[in-house]
Amino acid sequence: MDFQLSDDHRMLQDSLRGILTRHTGEGLWPALAEAGVIAALLTEDEGGFDGSGAAVALIFQELGRAGAALPLIPTMIAGAALAQAGQEVPEGAVLAFADAEPGTRYDRGVAIRAEGDSLTGRKTMVAGAEDAAAILVTTADALWLVQPGAPGLTMRGYPMMDGQRGADLIFEATPATRLGALSDFGGPLARGVLAHSAHALGTITAAVDLTLDYLKQRKQFGQPLIAFQALAHRAADLAVEVEQARSAVVNLSGHLTADSLLRDRHLQACKVTLGRVARLVAEESVQLHGGIGMTEEYALGGMVRRLMTADTAMGDADWHLDRFARGEPAWA
């Protein structure tokens, strides 16, 4: 497996870093679309120009390092799924992916059910739903397309921990189009897990870099904190964990197009590794910073929130580990 970036991906990385430096807030999405970053997340058949595991991992790792809060992951998942189902993919538009259900862990179809060509029930924490041009909804065994203005659909928006806007969706006999069985869309869903993992890796890297800078600059008894052996060992352990997480992301990106059984093994292993490392880095970074690590104004606070939400996206480490141990596929 080649771990090096291609020339095209290196140029994409340079372009993305420049955009993230120059643009923030509402101006970031149009800038990413104009530069072709969103199209790089989809294959040519899906209306993009790349869609490889390497491109997905690269883009979301950079977004994670920069702390960008955009509904780009659901847009990528929905765009790939719509294209696979032969549906039109709105160019440059925000798309939503409604997966999590209230009152459940990561089981699907508990709080929502399909009745003919309509859906009844609830979905929660749907990123970008308020601005979405289309909404993809999971049930127990299928994937459905719902239009934002469909009858019987109610949205209740709110800010989420990771800085994005989310919404709870209430379906009351809402018309929907069945796109196919959930297991048929393993490719787009696996790409979403890779994106969440790479975004977490970018945040992990940023948090560890910030912590190391603090340990090198902060002094006690006339010496930087990093000079104390106990703290130096903890910092070294964090560096090892970062490389473990990086290897897991690279491994999944290289197996994204493998057969479903092999891909799911690497997907589950990646999610377990990133979830464990994300929580460890969040806890250790706060502790190594001391009191300042607990303040809301310090940059670490936002990183910790993003790391906590990264573990829960599309199944946490415990959920995927259980399926891995049982030999079950990632998507029922």
N, C-alpha and C positions, 0 to 999 in steps of 0.2 A: 504494500500500500504506500502510495506517494504522499508524504505529509507536507510537501512544499506547495505554495500557492503558484498557480500558473500566472503567466504574464497578464492575461485578461483579469484574473481575480485580484492580482496586485494593483492593477489600475482601478478596479472597482473599489478596493479598499481605500486607496488614496482619495478617490472622488468622494466616497462616503464620509471619510474623516473631515474633508473640507466642508461638506454640506453641514455636518453636525457642529462644526465650529462656527459657521456663519449664520445658521438658522436655528431658531427655537420656537416653541409654542405652535401657533396656528400656521406659521409659514413653513414649518418643516415638512408636512405631508406634500404640498404642491412641489416643493423643491426636490423631494425624493422621487416623485412621479416624473417630473421633468427630466431628471438625470437618469431615468431608467432603472432605478433601484428596485421599484416595485415589480417591474417586468422581469428583473433578474431572478425573482423568486418562482417564476413559472417557466415551464418548458415551451418550446415553439408550438407544440400541439395545443397548449393551454393558452396561447396568446402572448407568451413572453419570449425570452431568448436564452434562458439558461435552466433554472430549476434544479440544478445539481445539488447534491448534499453539501459540497464544498462551498457553493455560493450561499446557500441558506445559512450554514454555520457561520460563514464570514460576516454576512450582513447583520445577523442578530447578535453576534458577539460584539461587534462595534456599537450597535444600538444599546446593548447592555452596559458597556463601558461608559457610554455617554449619558446613561440614565434617561434615554428617550422613552416617553410614555405614549405609544401610538397603537391603535388597533390593527397592526400590520400582520400579526400572526393569524387572527381569524380571517382577515382578508385573503391571505395566502391559502389557508385551508379551504375556504369557501370557493375561491377562484379555481383551484385545482379540481375540486369536487364537481363544480358546475361544468367545467370543460369536459371532464370524464363522462358526465351524464349527458353530454350533447346540448347543454343549455348555454345561452349567451352569457359571457362574462363581462359585466360593465367595466369599461376601461377607466382606470385611475380612481374608481369609486371605493368607498369604504364598504366592506361586507362584514356580516356578523356571523358568528358560529355559536349557537346556543346549545351547550352541552350539560353544564352543571344543573342539578335539580335541588330545590330546597328540601330539607328534612331527610336527605339521603347522604350517603358517603360518596361513592363514585359509580353506584349502580344507575343504569339508565332505564327509563320507562316506568319508574315508580311513581313519580309525580306528574307524569304526562302519558296520554294514551292516544292512539289513532283510532278513529271511527270512520271507516270509509275513506273519503278524501278530505277529512278535517281532523284537527288536533284539539284536544281539550286537556288543560292542565297548566303547569307552571315550569318556567326555567329561571335560573338566577345567575347573577354576576356575568351578564352577557356584555362583553366589551364592545364599544362602538355601536351598540344597537340603535341609539337615538339618531345617528347620522347614516345608518346603513341603507344601501340601495337594494339589498336583498339579505335575507336571514336564512341560514341553514340550521335545521333543528334535528337533534338526535332523539329517537325513541328507543325502545328496548332492542330492536333489531334492524332499524331502518334509518335512512337519512331523508329529510324532507326539506322542500323549499317553500318559504312563506314570504309573501310580499309585505313590506313594512306597513302599508295602509290597509291591510286585509281586514275584513269585518271580524269582530270578536277578538281582536288583538289589542291588548292594553300594555303600555310600557310605563314603568316607574323608574326614572333615572336617579343616579346618585354617584358621588365620587368614590373611587375604590382605593385600596391601600397603596397600589403601585403607581398612583398618579393618573390613571386613566378614568374615563367616565364609563360606568356600567349601567345596567338596567335589569330589573326583574320583568319577565314577560308572562302575561296571563293570557291563555288561549281559551276561548269559549266557542267551541265548534268553528274554529278558524279554518278557512279553506287552505289547503296545502297540496303541493305536488310531490309525490313520492319519487325520489331519485334512484332508489335502489336499496339493497341490503347494506347494513353498516359494514359488514365484512368485505364488501366490494370496494370500499373506499379506504382500504388499509394504507395505500400509498400516500394520499393527501393527509391522512391522520398521522402517519409516521413522520411526515415532514413537519407537522405541527409540533410533535414532541421534540424533534430535533431543534426546532426554532426556540421553544421554551428552554431547552437545555443549553443552547448556545447563548441565549440572552442571559440566563443565570450565570454561565461561565464568565461572560463579560462583566457582570456585576460582582462576581466573586473576585475577579482579577483587580477590579477597581478598589474594592474594599480592602484587599490584602495590601495593595500598593499604598493606599492611604494609611493603613496601620503601620507598615514598615517605615514610612516617612515620619510618622509621629514618634515611633520608637527611636529613630535616629536623631530627631531634633529635640525631643523633650529630655531634660537632664535632671538627675537626682544625685546628690552628693558629688556634684562636679563632673559626672559622667553621663553620657547618653544612656537611655534605658536599654538599648540593644546590647550594651556592654555587660549587662547582668546575665549570667549564664541561664537562669531559669526562663527569663523572657526570650533570650536568644533561641533556646530550644523550642519554645512554643512557636516562635516566628518560623523556625525551620520546618516544624511540623505543618504549618499552614502552607508553606511553599510546596511541600510534597503533595498535599491534598489538592492544590491547584493543578498540578501536573496530572494527578489521577483523573480529575474532572476533565481536563483538556483531552486526555487520551480517550475517555469515554465518548466525548463529542465527536472527535475525529473518527473513532471506530464506527459510530452510528452513521456518520455522513458517508463513510465508505461502503456501508452495507444497505444504503437506503433503497437501492434497486435490486437487492437480492431477493430470492424467493421468500414468500411470506413467513414461513417458519423460522428461517435464519434471521430475517430482518427483525421479527418480533423478539427473538432472543436478545439481540443487540439493543433493541429499543428499550426493553425492560431493564437490562443491565445499565444502560445509560441513565435512565430516569432514577433508578435506585442510587447510583453513584452521585449524580448531581444533587438529588434531594438531601442525601446525607452530608455531602460537602457544603452545600448551601447553608444548612442549619449550623454546622460546626463553625464555619467562617463567620456567620452572623454573631454567634455567641462569643467566640474568641476575640473578634474585632472589638466588640463592645467592652469586654473585660480588659483587654490590653490597652485600651484608650483611657480606662478609668472613668472618672465622673463625666468628662466631656463626651464620652461615647453615648451617654444617656440623654443628651440634649437634643431638642427638636431642631435647632438651628444648624447644627453641624451636619456636614454632608453624609456622614455615616448613617444617620437616621433613615434617610430615604433608601439607602442601599439595603439596610436590614429589612425594611418593609418589602422591598422588591424580592429579596431572597426568600422571605417567608411565603410570599405568594407564588414564587416559582415552583416550590415543592408541591403545591396543591393543584397546579394546572394539569388537567387531563390525567389525573390519578397521581397520588403521592407515592413516595418511596415504598411504604409498607404495602400499598395496594398492588403495585407492580411486582414487588418481591414475592408476594403470595401467589400471583399468577405465574411467575417465573418458576417457583418451586413446584407448582402443580403441573407445569408443562402446558398451560393454557395459552391460547393466542392473546395478543394484546387487545383485539377487538372481537367481541362475541358475535 
